[in-house]
Amino acid sequence: MTRLDDDAPPADPRVHALENQFGLADRIVDEAALSNSVRRFREQGITLPTFAQLADPSSFDHDECVGDADPQGPDARNLWRCHWYNDLDGGRVGVPEHVVLPSSLTGVDSPIIVVFGDRFPMITAHKVLAAYACLAPRVVTGQFDPTVHRAIWPSTGNYARGGIAISRIMASRGVAILPEGMSQERFDWLDRWCANPAEDVIRTFGTESNVKEIYDACNALAKDPGNFVLNQFSEFGNHLGHLTVTGRALGHVFETVRRDSGRDLGLAAFTSATGSAGTIAAGDRLKEQYGTKVVAVEALECPTMLENGFGEHNIQGIGDKHIPLIHNVMNTDVVVAISDRATDELDLTFNSDAGREYLVQSRRVPADTVTALEHFGFSSICNVLAAIKTAMLLDLGPDDALITVATDGAALYPSERAKLLAGRYGGEFTTVDAAAAVGEHLTGVSTEHMIDCTEAERRRIFNLGYYTWVEQQGTPVDLFEARRSQEFWQDLRRYVGVWDDMIDEFNTRVAG
């Protein structure tokens, strides 16, 4: 990460690494940079929400902070919508919007709760929260200067879009780095939001599994002191943002479902495709509160955690072939692999007339549930399939709920759907095709390709991260090793309160 040259690093190399590489500054690193940010934010009327306010949006006045801002427009007031309590029109709701999937769809007795991520502003995906959680602490600690730096956003899709949106409304320039094989809808969005897409959208080789190529591009850009890399895979703001904001939101949804069910439901498991391992941090909070098992999910075609494997896949949003630095591996209970054949074919089933007709008429899935399935993107379907497999592995019953997130919606994948329809189905998808897809990927779900983690399995997965982070990216080995201990992860939480105080102080200076 880039630091302004006139600021001497801390004498302790560990503190230097925590600040620079991990994004864990708890002090003003550069007052001049901070002053530049204050001046620019004052000129453009930008204020920042705290993590506590995003975790509990009832703590601030929506009309005062958001007003008439277009939820899909480049308006700085949308910073105050970077939470789970939005409806599709950008209004605020009392409980995050969600669906409870019935057994007629899932084939298991356990209720599976899915919380919708396409209610987030600007990018209709929850990665905009991760982008804010990474950039805001860098601004208020004086590390990122919007008058000097370009924000570099490495991603396999939605985080790069979230970063571009957050950069733009926080009065700075952003650069998206993502694999060239991602859905066309992502690139169409970037073309609309970037002032200069030719320079600010960097397409790296490959698809989901080609994360190292993204890192290589970042390392090349980082040689220019004007570029500031906000690597979601190693920025602990990503972890802490989801721990604080997403964790609370999921707990609130579960409490609501439990109350409405009239039963004494337990929250047995939380499933999350790892991607950058930001979202899965919510599981740490749920485990402490409810004893919830944390389930990490990956693509079967690239079974990195499952069997040290590699490969290509199309579950867009979950980069692979490495273990993210911010993944609390030693707190993970189950690993599940899901095939992209399942997510591709169920996506077409959920978003075609023939598929919806089959689900309602032949499977007796309630029509309102079928309608809600349009809010599931590829990784969302992956998360749901992992929840079904987890319910089977753990022998869960009707009083054992599982929860997961629909990270984005089907609206981001029409181009992928068209390719599948033309290539695999000859241009026509029928109810017979829908029955086959449901039979194979829902009715035929099994407990294959899963690990109920032992301590030895956790150590194996943890150790895989060494090659990326120590050998390739230069992380100090003692900091890498410190992540084995839960004490390390619990100690991180103090930064949230520190950053919130610094955000309040920053806003006061901006107002002054």
Buried (B, 14 or more C-beta within 10 A) or exposed (E): BBBBEEBEEBEEEEBBBBBBBBBBBBEBBBEEBBBBBBBBBBEEEBBBBBBBBBBBBEEBEBEEBBEEBEBEEBBBBBBBBBBBBBEEEBEBEEBBBBBBBBBEBBBBEBBBBBBBBBBBBBBBBBBBBBBBBBBBBBBBBBBBBBEBBBBBBBBBBBBBBBBBBBBBBBBBBBBBBBBEBBBBBBBEBBEEBBEEBEEBBBBBEBBBBBBBBBBBBBEEBBEEEEBBBBBBBBBBBBBBBBBBBBBBBBBBBBBBBBEEBEEEBBBBBBBBBBBBBBBBBBBBBBBEBBEBBBBBBBBBBBBBBBEEBEBBBBBBBBBBBBBBBBBBBBBBBBBBBBBBBBBBBBBBBBBBEBBBBBBBEEBEBBEEBBEBBBBBBBBBBBBBBBBBBBBBBBEBEEBBBBBBBBBBBBBBBEBBBEBBBEEEBEEEBBBEBBBBBBEBBBEEBEBEBBBEBEEEBBBBBBEBBBEBBBEBBEBBEEBBBBBBEEEBBEEBBEBBBBBBEBBBEBBEBBEE
